[in-house]
């Protein structure tokens, strides 16, 4: 017969093992993604500001 408590205990053990194995890698990937998005936004604003100040750039590209 199927025992739900035993199944939940096994699932908990497996999830704990996965978290111990891959937890820091996943956290590092999330931090890298957030920092990358922030840097891309900052560089985009910096580039747009520089293009607006330059008189020789066609307005289409601004």
FIKOLZA-1660 file (N, C-alpha, C; in steps of 0.1 Angstrom, whole numbers, plus 5000, padded with zeros to 4 digits):
% residues 62
   i   px   py   pz ch aa at
   1 5008 4988 5000  A  X  N
   1 5000 5000 5000  A  X CA
   1 5009 5012 5000  A  X  C
   2 5004 5023 4995  A  X  N
   2 5011 5036 4993  A  X CA
   2 5010 5044 5006  A  X  C
   3 5022 5047 5011  A  X  N
   3 5023 5054 5024  A  X CA
   3 5027 5069 5021  A  X  C
   4 5018 5078 5023  A  X  N
   4 5021 5092 5019  A  X CA
   4 5032 5098 5028  A  X  C
   5 5033 5094 5041  A  X  N
   5 5043 5100 5049  A  X CA
   5 5057 5095 5045  A  X  C
   6 5058 5083 5041  A  X  N
   6 5071 5078 5036  A  X CA
   6 5075 5085 5023  A  X  C
   7 5065 5087 5014  A  X  N
   7 5068 5093 5002  A  X CA
   7 5073 5108 5004  A  X  C
   8 5066 5115 5013  A  X  N
   8 5070 5129 5017  A  X CA
   8 5084 5129 5023  A  X  C
   9 5087 5119 5031  A  X  N
   9 5101 5118 5037  A  X CA
   9 5111 5116 5026  A  X  C
  10 5109 5107 5017  A  X  N
  10 5118 5105 5006  A  X CA
  10 5120 5117 4997  A  X  C
  11 5109 5124 4994  A  X  N
  11 5109 5136 4986  A  X CA
  11 5117 5147 4994  A  X  C
  12 5115 5148 5006  A  X  N
  12 5122 5158 5014  A  X CA
  12 5137 5155 5014  A  X  C
  13 5141 5142 5015  A  X  N
  13 5155 5138 5015  A  X CA
  13 5161 5142 5001  A  X  C
  14 5154 5139 4991  A  X  N
  14 5159 5142 4977  A  X CA
  14 5160 5157 4975  A  X  C
  15 5151 5164 4979  A  X  N
  15 5151 5179 4977  A  X CA
  15 5162 5185 4985  A  X  C
  16 5165 5180 4997  A  X  N
  16 5176 5185 5006  A  X CA
  16 5189 5182 4999  A  X  C
  17 5190 5170 4993  A  X  N
  17 5203 5167 4986  A  X CA
  17 5205 5175 4974  A  X  C
  18 5194 5178 4967  A  X  N
  18 5196 5187 4955  A  X CA
  18 5199 5201 4959  A  X  C
  19 5193 5206 4969  A  X  N
  19 5196 5219 4974  A  X CA
  19 5210 5220 4979  A  X  C
  20 5215 5210 4986  A  X  N
  20 5229 5210 4990  A  X CA
  20 5239 5210 4979  A  X  C
  21 5235 5202 4968  A  X  N
  21 5244 5201 4957  A  X CA
  21 5244 5213 4948  A  X  C
  22 5232 5218 4945  A  X  N
  22 5231 5229 4934  A  X CA
  22 5227 5242 4940  A  X  C
  23 5224 5244 4952  A  X  N
  23 5219 5256 4958  A  X CA
  23 5228 5268 4956  A  X  C
  24 5241 5267 4958  A  X  N
  24 5250 5278 4957  A  X CA
  24 5251 5282 4942  A  X  C
  25 5251 5272 4933  A  X  N
  25 5252 5274 4919  A  X CA
  25 5240 5282 4914  A  X  C
  26 5228 5278 4918  A  X  N
  26 5216 5285 4914  A  X CA
  26 5216 5299 4920  A  X  C
  27 5220 5301 4932  A  X  N
  27 5221 5314 4938  A  X CA
  27 5231 5323 4931  A  X  C
  28 5242 5318 4927  A  X  N
  28 5252 5325 4920  A  X CA
  28 5247 5329 4906  A  X  C
  29 5240 5320 4900  A  X  N
  29 5234 5324 4887  A  X CA
  29 5224 5335 4887  A  X  C
  30 5215 5334 4898  A  X  N
  30 5205 5345 4900  A  X CA
  30 5212 5358 4902  A  X  C
  31 5222 5358 4911  A  X  N
  31 5229 5371 4914  A  X CA
  31 5236 5376 4901  A  X  C
  32 5242 5367 4893  A  X  N
  32 5249 5372 4881  A  X CA
  32 5238 5377 4871  A  X  C
  33 5227 5371 4870  A  X  N
  33 5216 5376 4862  A  X CA
  33 5211 5390 4866  A  X  C
  34 5209 5392 4879  A  X  N
  34 5205 5405 4884  A  X CA
  34 5215 5416 4881  A  X  C
  35 5228 5413 4884  A  X  N
  35 5239 5422 4882  A  X CA
  35 5240 5425 4867  A  X  C
  36 5239 5415 4859  A  X  N
  36 5239 5417 4844  A  X CA
  36 5228 5427 4839  A  X  C
  37 5216 5425 4844  A  X  N
  37 5205 5433 4840  A  X CA
  37 5208 5448 4844  A  X  C
  38 5212 5449 4857  A  X  N
  38 5215 5463 4862  A  X CA
  38 5226 5469 4854  A  X  C
  39 5237 5462 4850  A  X  N
  39 5248 5468 4842  A  X CA
  39 5243 5471 4828  A  X  C
  40 5235 5463 4822  A  X  N
  40 5230 5466 4809  A  X CA
  40 5221 5478 4809  A  X  C
  41 5213 5480 4819  A  X  N
  41 5205 5492 4820  A  X CA
  41 5213 5504 4822  A  X  C
  42 5223 5503 4830  A  X  N
  42 5232 5515 4833  A  X CA
  42 5240 5518 4820  A  X  C
  43 5245 5508 4813  A  X  N
  43 5252 5511 4800  A  X CA
  43 5243 5517 4789  A  X  C
  44 5231 5512 4789  A  X  N
  44 5221 5517 4779  A  X CA
  44 5218 5532 4782  A  X  C
  45 5216 5535 4795  A  X  N
  45 5213 5549 4798  A  X CA
  45 5225 5558 4795  A  X  C
  46 5237 5553 4798  A  X  N
  46 5250 5560 4795  A  X CA
  46 5251 5562 4780  A  X  C
  47 5249 5552 4772  A  X  N
  47 5250 5553 4757  A  X CA
  47 5240 5563 4752  A  X  C
  48 5227 5562 4756  A  X  N
  48 5217 5571 4751  A  X CA
  48 5220 5585 4755  A  X  C
  49 5225 5588 4767  A  X  N
  49 5229 5601 4771  A  X CA
  49 5240 5607 4762  A  X  C
  50 5250 5599 4759  A  X  N
  50 5261 5603 4751  A  X CA
  50 5256 5606 4737  A  X  C
  51 5247 5598 4732  A  X  N
  51 5242 5600 4718  A  X CA
  51 5234 5612 4717  A  X  C
  52 5226 5616 4728  A  X  N
  52 5218 5628 4727  A  X CA
  52 5227 5640 4727  A  X  C
  53 5239 5639 4734  A  X  N
  53 5248 5651 4735  A  X CA
  53 5256 5653 4722  A  X  C
  54 5258 5642 4715  A  X  N
  54 5266 5643 4702  A  X CA
  54 5257 5649 4691  A  X  C
  55 5262 5659 4684  A  X  N
  55 5254 5665 4674  A  X CA
  55 5255 5658 4661  A  X  C
  56 5265 5649 4659  A  X  N
  56 5267 5643 4646  A  X CA
  56 5259 5629 4645  A  X  C
  57 5251 5626 4655  A  X  N
  57 5244 5613 4654  A  X CA
  57 5230 5616 4649  A  X  C
  58 5226 5608 4639  A  X  N
  58 5212 5610 4633  A  X CA
  58 5202 5607 4644  A  X  C
  59 5191 5615 4645  A  X  N
  59 5181 5613 4655  A  X CA
  59 5174 5599 4655  A  X  C
  60 5174 5593 4643  A  X  N
  60 5168 5580 4642  A  X CA
  60 5175 5570 4652  A  X  C
  61 5188 5571 4654  A  X  N
  61 5196 5562 4662  A  X CA
  61 5195 5566 4677  A  X  C
  62 5189 5577 4680  A  X  N
  62 5188 5581 4694  A  X CA
  62 5176 5575 4699  A  X  C
% end
